[in-house]
Amino acid sequence: MRGWLIYEENNIPRNQTFIDFFLEAARQHQVELQLITTREIAFGVQGGACFLYPEKPVFAVVRCMRPDLSRHLERMGVRVFNSADVSAICNDKQKTHAFFVQHGLPCLDTAFVRPDCPCHPFDYPVVVKASGGCGGRQVYLCANEQEYLSKLALIAPDTAVVQPLCDTPGRDVRAYFLGGMLVQAMERYSDGDFRSNFGLHGQARPTCLTDKMQEIAAHAVALLKPALVGVDFVFHQGRAYLNEIEDAVGTRMLYQFTDIKIVDDYMDFILKSL
């Protein structure tokens, strides 16, 4: 059986450990898994049919924000983890929050903003995030209108989401779900940054979800039906709110602070799904 592990070329170095884990897990299962970059893939329509180059695999693990590619792979009969629908929603923060509200899931007040239409209804400070950003990058805390407009200019031409600053900045909880089941929740925290991202030198420790958080996260996951995702909560006035659902979710926290071998479990899940 042949599969692809797909990355943007510039993201390979900082994800090399995860990639090595995945390639080893594939070898253990006698699966031919090829690391391939988006630059090496050609796709489209030719002669009245869809085409894909190189020759299509049986499955693809897409570790980049390319819902267009994921959708085309699915059209070609390739099983994609996570699906194109998950990629399209979870890699666009505006679509993510619209999805939350559509299905009655709790999220912070959020304005959808274009750089050329900067109005929002909130008092400062506000948090500004590029709709297509990830890993805490292109996320800014703005204390006034001047800072806000300057950060929108940095984000352009991407759109943004704008939120009032919650009352517990620098703290959130990520819950890892695999195949619809909770694997582990991790609390992320930072003493010197309003962002808690582990990849930005934040700290982390295993934690447990409250019953309410478990119910909310399970509802979101049941709607999306992803393979592996991280469901992120933030906290304001004593309540937990959904913040994001991470598609190509990082796993460094699990390997550093738990004994969970999430990549081995992911490969088992993929093969059982196939």
SVG drawing of the C-alpha trace seen along z (x, -y; Angstrom):
<svg xmlns="http://www.w3.org/2000/svg" viewBox="-27 -55 42 60">
<polyline fill="none" stroke="black" stroke-width="0.4" points="0.0,0.0 1.3,-3.4 0.6,-6.7 1.8,-10.3 2.8,-12.5 2.3,-16.0 4.1,-19.2 4.9,-22.6 8.6,-22.5 9.5,-25.3 7.7,-23.6 9.7,-20.3 12.7,-21.3 10.8,-22.3 8.5,-19.2 11.3,-16.7 10.9,-14.8 7.1,-14.3 7.9,-13.3 10.5,-10.7 8.0,-9.2 5.4,-8.9 7.8,-7.3 9.0,-4.8 5.4,-4.0 4.7,-3.3 7.7,-1.0 6.5,0.9 3.2,1.6 4.8,2.4 3.3,-0.7 5.2,-2.6 4.8,-6.2 6.4,-8.9 7.3,-12.4 6.2,-14.7 6.0,-18.5 3.3,-20.5 5.8,-21.8 6.2,-18.2 2.5,-17.7 0.7,-18.7 -3.1,-18.4 -5.9,-19.6 -8.1,-18.4 -6.9,-17.0 -8.8,-15.3 -12.0,-15.7 -10.9,-14.0 -9.0,-14.9 -5.3,-14.2 -2.7,-13.9 1.1,-13.7 2.9,-11.7 0.8,-8.6 -1.9,-8.7 -1.5,-7.0 -4.1,-5.0 -4.2,-7.6 -2.6,-11.0 -1.9,-12.6 -2.1,-16.3 0.0,-18.3 -0.5,-21.7 -3.3,-24.2 -4.3,-23.2 -8.0,-22.3 -7.9,-22.7 -5.3,-19.9 -7.2,-17.8 -10.4,-18.2 -8.8,-17.2 -7.2,-14.1 -10.6,-13.1 -12.1,-13.5 -9.4,-11.1 -10.5,-8.5 -7.6,-9.1 -8.5,-8.8 -7.4,-12.1 -6.6,-12.6 -7.9,-15.1 -10.6,-15.6 -10.9,-18.6 -14.0,-19.8 -12.0,-19.8 -9.1,-21.6 -11.4,-24.2 -13.1,-25.1 -10.3,-24.7 -7.6,-26.5 -9.8,-29.7 -10.5,-31.3 -13.6,-33.2 -15.1,-29.9 -14.2,-28.2 -16.1,-30.8 -19.0,-30.8 -19.1,-27.0 -19.1,-27.3 -22.1,-29.8 -24.0,-27.8 -24.0,-24.8 -24.5,-26.5 -21.0,-26.0 -19.7,-28.7 -17.0,-31.1 -15.8,-34.6 -17.3,-37.6 -15.5,-37.8 -15.5,-40.4 -14.7,-39.3 -12.5,-42.0 -11.0,-42.8 -7.9,-45.1 -9.8,-47.6 -12.9,-47.4 -11.4,-47.7 -14.5,-48.5 -15.2,-46.4 -17.5,-47.0 -15.2,-46.2 -13.3,-48.3 -9.5,-48.1 -7.5,-46.0 -8.3,-43.6 -6.6,-40.5 -6.1,-40.5 -5.5,-37.2 -4.9,-36.5 -7.7,-34.2 -5.1,-31.8 -2.5,-32.0 -1.4,-29.1 0.9,-28.3 0.4,-31.7 2.0,-33.5 0.3,-36.6 -1.6,-37.1 -1.3,-40.6 -2.5,-42.4 -3.6,-45.9 -4.1,-48.6 -5.5,-51.3 -6.7,-52.2 -3.2,-53.0 -1.8,-49.7 -4.8,-47.9 -4.6,-49.4 -0.9,-48.8 -1.4,-45.1 -4.2,-44.8 -1.7,-46.1 0.8,-43.4 -1.8,-40.8 -3.0,-42.0 -4.1,-40.7 -5.4,-38.0 -8.6,-38.7 -8.6,-38.8 -10.7,-37.9 -10.8,-40.5 -11.7,-39.7 -11.8,-41.5 -8.9,-40.3 -10.2,-37.5 -9.5,-37.9 -7.1,-34.9 -4.5,-35.8 -1.6,-33.4 -3.6,-30.3 -5.6,-27.8 -6.3,-24.1 -5.8,-21.9 -7.7,-18.6 -6.4,-16.0 -9.0,-13.9 -8.2,-10.9 -11.0,-9.1 -13.6,-11.0 -12.1,-9.9 -10.3,-12.2 -6.7,-11.2 -5.3,-13.8 -5.9,-17.4 -3.0,-19.7 -3.0,-23.1 -0.7,-25.6 0.4,-28.7 2.9,-31.6 4.0,-34.1 5.3,-36.7 3.0,-36.5 -0.7,-36.8 -0.3,-33.8 0.1,-30.4 1.4,-28.5 3.9,-25.8 5.8,-26.5 6.3,-30.1 8.2,-29.0 5.0,-28.6 4.8,-25.9 2.5,-22.9 1.2,-20.2 -1.4,-17.4 -4.8,-18.3 -8.4,-17.0 -11.4,-18.5 -14.5,-19.4 -17.6,-17.6 -18.9,-20.6 -15.7,-21.1 -15.8,-17.4 -19.4,-17.8 -18.5,-20.8 -15.4,-19.3 -17.1,-16.0 -20.0,-17.9 -17.6,-19.8 -15.6,-16.7 -18.8,-14.7 -19.9,-17.4 -16.6,-17.6 -15.6,-13.9 -11.8,-14.6 -9.1,-12.0 -6.7,-13.9 -7.3,-17.4 -6.6,-19.7 -9.6,-21.4 -8.6,-24.6 -10.4,-26.4 -9.9,-29.8 -11.4,-31.1 -13.3,-34.3 -15.3,-35.2 -15.1,-31.7 -16.4,-30.0 -14.7,-27.9 -15.0,-29.0 -13.9,-27.3 -11.1,-29.2 -9.8,-27.1 -9.8,-23.5 -6.3,-22.8 -6.1,-20.6 -2.5,-19.7 -2.1,-19.8 1.3,-19.7 2.2,-16.9 5.3,-18.1 3.5,-18.5 2.3,-14.9 5.8,-13.5 7.5,-15.8 5.1,-15.5 3.2,-12.2 4.0,-8.6 1.4,-8.7 2.7,-7.7 0.2,-9.6 1.8,-9.0 1.7,-5.2 -2.0,-5.5 -2.7,-7.7 -1.2,-5.2 -3.3,-2.4 -6.3,-4.6 -5.6,-5.2 -5.1,-1.6 -8.3,-0.6 -10.2,-3.3 -8.9,-2.0"/>
</svg>
